[in-house]
């Protein structure tokens, strides 16, 4: 079975690692195949839109800021007894 990049969606989960995020976005500029990327951001502050716009011509990118995560493992808040 052959797969192409059109069959793949990359999910990038962000949490206050701006240097990693910038490095990852810059790497996207070197990828020739068009990718579908979903960015879920739980950082204290959202990314600046200008950081993502340059890559939207190259890739299909969806960015969503969810607000700051209180806890990485939210299931701890809903433990059953």
Beta strands, then each sheet from edge to edge (+ up, - down):
strand 1: 9-14
strand 2: 36-41
strand 3: 60-65
sheet 1: 1+ 2+ 3+
end
